[in-house]
Amino acid sequence: MSSKDVLTNFEKVALRKPEQEKRRRDQLARYEGQNRGQRHVYERLRRWADTRSRTVMDSLQGLFMKEYRSESLPSQQELIDLAKHYYPPRGELKVHVCDFGLGRAEHTEITLGEVEEYWQVKPDWVDVRWIHAPLGLGLAHSSIEDIFLHDGEKGRKFEIAGRAGWPYLETEVLNFRGKDNFQEMRDVYLLLKGMEGLEDQLEKHIWDGEKNSSFQSDVDWRADHLNLKASYWNMTASDMPWQLSEGITLGSQGPTEGLKPVGRHIEKQSLSTHPFFTKAQLVRNPFRTFHRGDGFLLTLSPMAGVNYLDKHLSKYISEPLDAMFDNDDASAVGHVFHAFATNGSASWHRRSTEWFLVYLLSEVGITPHPLRQGFNAPSLEHAYSVVIQDLVSVSIAKAQPYVPS
């Protein structure tokens, strides 16, 4: 390549970087504006719930002291909007469509309500179309995977992976969420689910944004088959990340095996005693993949946390979850697209769905780690080692007899 070509390419990259950064700043500002109003409603809901369990003495003190006064419940419309904000109707979920061809790649953001048309046909130049939807185990997940697999050719079997009779790969991914967001997700679900009068109103919004030809009828059939109700919360509860103690999703057999949280309390993790991880909560999410023989790949995972560790962890976990894909310094899913955004499938050993799938799982499955940023943040192994050493030191100090000077 000539010096002129090098300079021309450098100028393109130099121009593209500020443009990307400005676009991301605008995106973050837009999402943050949307989140701010809903967070205010959430705080009122939380205070209302907390004051319901106060003692008579607390109630009497509320007559004179502001911090003990009861909070009124937000209006029903505010609660509906709050539920839809934290747990969107499935038709409004954001889905990423990534196309890879020889020397070319494109990314399109759509909604789940229109996803079926995107796995029917793809442009001639596309070797692999990868569709990533943020769905966890449940009715919606089961229907989407089933419709996708029945709409195209069966994918090749992996000889030394997957399960007998089930040639599709899955893993479980650890990732970091902000403690505040994690608490908000649990509170909104557990406080609103079953609230008198609200559930009937939420049922009217189950199919908001839904335009697919088969999805709704498939969900209704599946719910009847499993003796379930396709309620608002049955459809959306899988968005909540799993705490480390709440079971393992790997190898789950069906839509009834999703997370069933038992309380608003979030675990106090020993990792949080390390200064770097003070504001972070380590969570787990399923990551399931379905490949077809006609160049389509579907991945389903509600994982929306930070995968890569670097010095900006506290900043990344406080950013809106909807913007995570565009931050390839934080998101493994986003990084995999950006890794091939310039040259598409040109560098692939095989320009096939199976090759890309192996690459994707190799990248996602080993996170979280600090490798990509040159270890400018502690690894999980190192952080746990420091925590254990501190605990041992405290235990030894307590066990030593007091010796007066």
URHUSUL-V77526 format. One record per backbone hydrogen bond with DSSP energy under -1.0 kcal/mol. NH is the residue of the N-H (numbers start at 0). CO is the residue of the C=O. If there is no record, write none. Layout:
BEGIN
nh=NH co=CO
nh=NH co=CO
END
This chain:
BEGIN
nh=5 co=1
nh=6 co=2
nh=7 co=3
nh=8 co=4
nh=9 co=5
nh=10 co=6
nh=11 co=7
nh=12 co=8
nh=13 co=9
nh=14 co=10
nh=15 co=11
nh=16 co=12
nh=17 co=13
nh=18 co=14
nh=19 co=15
nh=20 co=16
nh=21 co=17
nh=22 co=18
nh=23 co=19
nh=24 co=20
nh=25 co=21
nh=26 co=22
nh=27 co=23
nh=28 co=24
nh=29 co=25
nh=30 co=26
nh=31 co=27
nh=32 co=28
nh=33 co=29
nh=34 co=30
nh=35 co=31
nh=37 co=33
nh=38 co=34
nh=39 co=35
nh=40 co=36
nh=41 co=37
nh=42 co=38
nh=43 co=39
nh=44 co=40
nh=45 co=41
nh=46 co=42
nh=47 co=43
nh=48 co=44
nh=49 co=45
nh=50 co=46
nh=51 co=47
nh=53 co=50
nh=58 co=54
nh=59 co=55
nh=60 co=56
nh=61 co=57
nh=62 co=59
nh=63 co=60
nh=64 co=60
nh=67 co=64
nh=68 co=65
nh=78 co=74
nh=79 co=75
nh=80 co=76
nh=81 co=77
nh=82 co=78
nh=83 co=79
nh=84 co=80
nh=85 co=81
nh=86 co=82
nh=91 co=88
nh=92 co=89
nh=94 co=109
nh=95 co=131
nh=96 co=107
nh=97 co=129
nh=98 co=105
nh=99 co=127
nh=100 co=103
nh=102 co=342
nh=103 co=100
nh=105 co=98
nh=107 co=96
nh=109 co=94
nh=111 co=92
nh=112 co=90
nh=113 co=110
nh=114 co=111
nh=117 co=114
nh=118 co=115
nh=125 co=122
nh=126 co=99
nh=127 co=99
nh=128 co=294
nh=129 co=97
nh=130 co=296
nh=131 co=95
nh=132 co=298
nh=134 co=132
nh=141 co=137
nh=142 co=138
nh=143 co=139
nh=144 co=140
nh=145 co=141
nh=146 co=142
nh=147 co=143
nh=148 co=144
nh=149 co=145
nh=162 co=165
nh=165 co=162
nh=170 co=286
nh=172 co=284
nh=174 co=282
nh=175 co=305
nh=176 co=280
nh=178 co=278
nh=181 co=177
nh=182 co=178
nh=183 co=179
nh=184 co=180
nh=185 co=181
nh=186 co=182
nh=187 co=183
nh=188 co=184
nh=189 co=185
nh=190 co=186
nh=191 co=187
nh=192 co=188
nh=194 co=191
nh=197 co=194
nh=198 co=194
nh=201 co=197
nh=202 co=198
nh=204 co=201
nh=205 co=202
nh=207 co=204
nh=209 co=206
nh=210 co=112
nh=217 co=213
nh=218 co=214
nh=219 co=215
nh=220 co=216
nh=221 co=217
nh=222 co=218
nh=223 co=219
nh=224 co=220
nh=225 co=221
nh=227 co=222
nh=230 co=228
nh=234 co=230
nh=235 co=231
nh=236 co=232
nh=238 co=235
nh=239 co=236
nh=241 co=283
nh=245 co=242
nh=251 co=248
nh=256 co=253
nh=271 co=268
nh=272 co=269
nh=273 co=270
nh=276 co=273
nh=279 co=276
nh=280 co=176
nh=282 co=174
nh=283 co=241
nh=284 co=172
nh=286 co=170
nh=287 co=299
nh=288 co=168
nh=289 co=297
nh=291 co=295
nh=292 co=152
nh=296 co=128
nh=297 co=289
nh=298 co=130
nh=299 co=287
nh=300 co=132
nh=305 co=175
nh=306 co=329
nh=307 co=329
nh=308 co=368
nh=312 co=309
nh=315 co=311
nh=316 co=312
nh=318 co=315
nh=322 co=319
nh=323 co=320
nh=326 co=323
nh=329 co=326
nh=330 co=326
nh=334 co=330
nh=335 co=331
nh=336 co=332
nh=337 co=333
nh=338 co=334
nh=339 co=336
nh=343 co=339
nh=344 co=100
nh=345 co=342
nh=347 co=344
nh=351 co=349
nh=355 co=351
nh=356 co=352
nh=357 co=353
nh=358 co=354
nh=359 co=355
nh=360 co=356
nh=361 co=357
nh=362 co=358
nh=363 co=359
nh=364 co=360
nh=366 co=363
nh=373 co=370
nh=374 co=369
nh=382 co=378
nh=383 co=379
nh=384 co=380
nh=385 co=381
nh=386 co=382
nh=387 co=383
nh=388 co=384
nh=389 co=385
nh=390 co=386
nh=391 co=387
nh=392 co=388
nh=393 co=389
nh=394 co=390
nh=395 co=391
nh=396 co=392
nh=397 co=393
nh=398 co=394
nh=399 co=395
END
